[in-house]
């Protein structure tokens, strides 16, 4: 038994050393041009992603402002939006989930409550 375990350990050491050698040999296989091409691709991807995120954020602000303006001008729409939020949150609670925060400004909710 001792001989077989020594052989196994010797083989494991040889495999490990071969893996290290292969890794060292594979490292320079990617040329500088390929690395630059990959870096350029990811830089372009990050730039496009940043543009998309910025555009999305700005449009979200626009739509939120439009929605708030619509709710200010139309008390029926405000009442319907509040009822819809309550129904959604009640459903989420019934399923054991945390309710969504209100997207209706507090001033408008107070206005609807007083009216």
N, C-alpha and C positions, 0 to 999 in steps of 0.2 A: 504494500500500500504506500509506503513512503516513497518508493521510486516513481509510482504513477503520479503522486501529487507534486513531486519535484519536476517531473516532465511537464505537467500541466502548467505549473507556475512559470517554467522556462518558456513554454509556448506563449503564454499570456504576455510575458515581458517582450518577447519578439514581436508579437502582434502590436502591442502598444508602441514600440519603437518604430515599427513600419508605418503606423498611422501618423506619428509625428513627422516622419520623413516625407510622407506623401503630402501632408498639409503644407510643409515648407516648400515642396516642389510646386504645388498648385498655386500658391500665393502669387507669384509673378506672371501667371498665365494671362490674367486680365491686363491688357495693355493700358497705357496711360490714356490713349484715345477712347477706349471703351469706358474707362472710369469717368472721363470728362463727359462723355455722351450720357451716361447714367445720371451724373450729377446735374447736367443741364435738363434732362427729362424731369427729374424730381423738383428742380427749381421752378420749371414751368408749371408743373402740377401744383406746387404750393402757391405760386402766384395766382393761378386760375382759381384755386380753392379759396384764397383770401378774397379775390374779387367777388366770387359767388356769395361768400358769407357776408361781405359788406353790403352787397346789393340786397340780399335777403333781409338783413337787419333794417336797412333803410325802408324797404317796402313794408315790413312788419310795423314799423313806427307809423308809416303813412296810413295803413289800413286801420290800425288802432285809433288814430286821430279821427279818421273818417267815421268809424263806428261810434266813437264817443260823441262826435258832433251830431250824428243821426239820433242817438239816444237823447241828447239834450233837446233837440227840436221836436221829437215825437214821444209824448208820454206813453202812448200805447206800446210803442216799440220797446221802451224802457221796461214797462211792466212785463211784457212778454219775455224779454231777455232775463229779467230777474226770476220769473217763474221757471224758465228753461234751466237756468243755473241750479235752482233748488232741486228740480227733478233729477238732473244729472248727478248732483252730489248725494241725493237720497239713494239713487241707484248704486253709486259707488260704495256708500256706507253699507247698503244691504249685502253687497258682495264682499265686505270686509276690507275694503280698500280706503285709502286716505282720500278725502274729498279734494277737488281742485280748488285753488284759491280763486276768489272772485276777480273777474276781469273788468267789472263795472266799478268805476271810481266811487269812493265812499260818499262823496258829496251828492252824486246822482242817486245812490241808494237811499240816502236820507230824504232827498227831494221826492222820491217815489213813495216813501213811507209817509211823508207829511201830506201828500196830495190825496 
